[in-house]
Amino acid sequence: MKNISPKDFLVESSINLKENSTTYDLDTSEKKIEKELKSIRKKLGKLQDTMYAHGKYAVLVCLQGMDTAGKDSLIREVFKDFNTRGIVVHSFKVPTELELKHDYLWRHYLELPARGKFGVFNRTHYENVLVTRVHPGYILSENIPGINSVNDIDNAFWSKRFEQINNFEKHISDNGTIIFKFFLNLSKEEQKYRLLRRLEKQEKNWKFSPGDLKERELWDAYQECYQDAINKTSKPNAPWYNIPADDKATARYIVAKIMYDTLKTYTDIQEPELDDDIKANLDMYKKQLESE
């Protein structure tokens, strides 16, 4: 099986999504990939227990990708061995009336993970420079001063929003949040196959919406917006990883491997030691319990 490194998928300079493959050959069988994933996710689960006890860092995992990119199943398979007390998954939908009364990042601040915990954003604050950029009319619902029509939403508006997102991520990373941002890079052909499966398999019909086809017609516009967002917000403190997503098993393994390899570089993450006084009296406490 091919040995991979986080740097293989790290966005360190401008990328062109049209030139980036949506497949990746790990040079092994799917059965072997699934076996390796099980091994890594167990290690991640143990590491999360240590991080929970350590209580110094939080981990924010951001998942973005076109419809059917495999975000839900990736969450299920990669985090299967986590203690539920240590991970919270949040999926951001259309903003509520209350959320629209605040700035667009407000609801994302509310769902940030506490120190010692993992937070997974299934769709993220980047929807505010993706969906809203493809459909700028949505911005009008935010009732922003100076934005009275879509004609007021120019390139300067989006540049300012990228700056705000970078500042948001810099702030939380400076205060102990380790950020992973994964773009699940799916081909248009594979999306067609997965949408057809939703229509053909009765147990998957509930996942299908006619709106999926309308958004698919805007594929090129979304790709341009993803590319721009990734290139302008992949920073050392909050890097993007471009994950080939046409094969789900491969994508899950790559994501898990990147997280584990990166977190293992934080050598200060250790289980806290007992107070010297408590440690010196462990035998006494044990005898006290045994004598009850």
N, C-alpha and C positions, 0 to 999 in steps of 0.2 A: 504493500500500500504506500502511495506517495506521501512523503513527509511534507507537511505544509506549515507555513508560518503566518502570523497575523499580517506581516508586511506584504505578503503575496496579494492581499485584498485591500490593503490600506490605501485610501485616496490621499496622496501627498502632493499631487500636482493636478492641474486641470485635466479632466477626462472628457472623452467624447463617447457617449453611450452607444452610438451606432458602431463604434469600433471595439466595444467591449463584449466579449462572448457571454452568453447566458447559460453556457454549459461548462463543466469542469470535470476532467477525467482524473479520478483518484487512483486509477490503475488497479482496481480490485473489484470484487463482487459487491452487490447491494447487501448481501447477508453480512459480509465483513464490515461494511460501513456501519450497519445497524449495531453490530457487536461493539465496534469502537465507540459509537455514540453512547451506548449504555455504560461503558466504562468511564467515559469522560463526564457524563451527567452525574454519576455517583460521586466522582471526585469533586464536581462542582457543588453537590449537595453537602458534602463534608466541609468544604471550604466555606460555604454559606453559614454553617453552624458555627465555625470559628469566627467569622466576621460578625455574627450576631452577638457572640460573647465579647468580642473585642470592642464593638460599639463605636468605632472611629470613622468608618467609611460607609457610605450608602452606594448602591450601584443602580444606575438608571440605564435600562436597555430600551432603545428606540427602534421600532420596526416600521419600515415604510416599504410600500410596493404597490403595484397596480392590483386591481381586483383579481383574485384567485392566485396571488403570488405565494400563498402558503403560510401566512402569518399565524393564523389560529392553530394549525397543526404543528407548526414549529414550536410554539409556546407549549403545547401539550407534551410534545416529545422531548424537548430539551430540558424542561424544568420539572419533569415527572418525579425526580427523586429529592426535590426540595421539601423541607418542612414547611407546611402551609403558614406557620407563624412568621416565616422569614421572607415571604414574597407576596407582592400585591400586583395584580394585572388590571390595567385600566384601558378601556377602549373608548376613544373620544368620538362622539357622534356629532350631529348638527348641534350647534350651541343652543342652549335653552334661553328663555327670556331673561332669566337672572344672569346667566353668563354674558349675555350681550350688553348688560348694564355695566360690565367691567371691561378693562382692556383685554385683548385677545389672549394674553399669557396668564391671566389670573387663574383660570380653571386648571392650568397645567401646574402652577405653583402648588395648588391645593392637593394634588395627587403625587407630589414628589415623595420618594421613599425616605423613611427615617434612617438615621445611622444604624448600621447593622442589618439593614434589609435591602432586598432587591425590589425595584419597581420596574414593571414592563409596560411601556406605552405601546399599545396595539393601534397604530396610527397615532400621530403625535402633534406637537406644536407646529410641525412642518406643513400640516394641512393648511395652515394660514398663509403659506406661500406656494401652495400647490393647487388645491381645489379652488381657492379664492382667486388665484391668478388665472386659471383657465376660465373661471366664471366670476369675473370681477364685480358683477352685480351683487354678489353675496356680501361684499365689503360694505355696501350701503346699509345693511342691517346692523352694522356695528355703530352707526350714528357718530362717526368720528368728526370732530370740528374741522371745517375746511374741505371735507369730502362731500360734495353735494350731488355729484353725478359720476358715472364711470369715467368721464373725461378728465376728472381730477386725479385719477389713479394712474400716475405716470411711472416712468422708470425710477425716478427719485423716490417715489413712495415705496417701491419694492426694495430699493437699496437701503432705505432707512429701516425697513422691517428686517432685512438680513442682519443689519448692524444690531438691532434690538435682540434678535435671537442669539447672536454671538455673545452679546453682553450677558444675557440670561444664563447661558451655558457656562460662561467664564465665572460668573458669580457663584453658581452652585458647585462647580468643580473646585474653586478656590476654598470652598467651605466643606470639602470632604466627600463630594459625590463623584464617583467614577462613571464616566459616560461612554456608552457604546451606541453607535448609530449604524444600523444595518439597512442597506437598500437591497431588497430582494429583486434582483434584476431578471425579469421574466421576458421571454420573447412573445411577440404578438401571436405567433403560431401556437405556442404552448397555451396561451390564455384561451384561444379558440377551442382547443381540445378540452380544457378544463370546464369551460362554460357548457360545451356540449354534454359532458358527463353529468353536469348538474341537471340538464334537461332530460337525459336518457335514464338516469338512475332515480327511481322514485324517492328513495331515502335521502337524496340530495336536492330534491326539487325546492325545498324550503329556502335553500341558499340563493336561488336565482331570483333576480329582479329585472324587469324590462329595462330599468335604468342602467343596468350593466352594459347593455348594448349601445345605449346612447353615449355613455362615457367611453366605450371602446372606439367609437367613431372619432373621438378626440385624442386618440393614442399619441399622435405626433406632438400635439400641443403639450400633453402631460410629460412626454419624454424630454422635451426642451426645458420644461419647468423643473423637472427632477434634476437634470444635468446642471442647470444654473444654480439651484439650491445647494446641491452637493459641492460644487466647485467653490461657492462663496462661503460655505459654513463648515468645511472640514478643517478643523484646527487641531493642534497637538493635544489640547485639553479636552477636545470633544470631536474625535475623528469619525469620519464616515468609512465604512467598509462596503465595498461593492461586491455583493454575493451572487454568483451565478445561481439562478433559482429554477431552471427548467427541470432539474431532478431534485425532488424534495429531500430524499435521504442525504444526498450530497450537501445541500444547503444547510440542513440541520447540523450535520457533523461539522461543517466549516464554522458556523456560528458558535457552537459549543467549544470548539478547539480554540478559537480566537479569544473567547472570554476566559477560559481556563488558563491558557498560556500567558495572557496579559495580567490576570489577577495574581498569578504565582510570582510575578516580578515585584509585588508589594511585600517585601520581606518583613515589614514591620507588623503585618497582620498575624497576630499570635493570640492564642487563648490566654486570658489574664491569669497571673499567678495569684495564689491565695496569700492573704496577709500573713506575715511571718508568725504572728502570735497564734493565728488559727492553725497554720500548718504545724506548729510545734505541739499543738494540743489535739491533733487528730485522733490519736489513740485514746485519749481521755473521752472525747465525744463518742467514739465508737463504743467504749465500755459503758458509758452512760446509757446509750440506747439498748445495748445488749442486756443490761441489768433491769430493764423495765419489766 
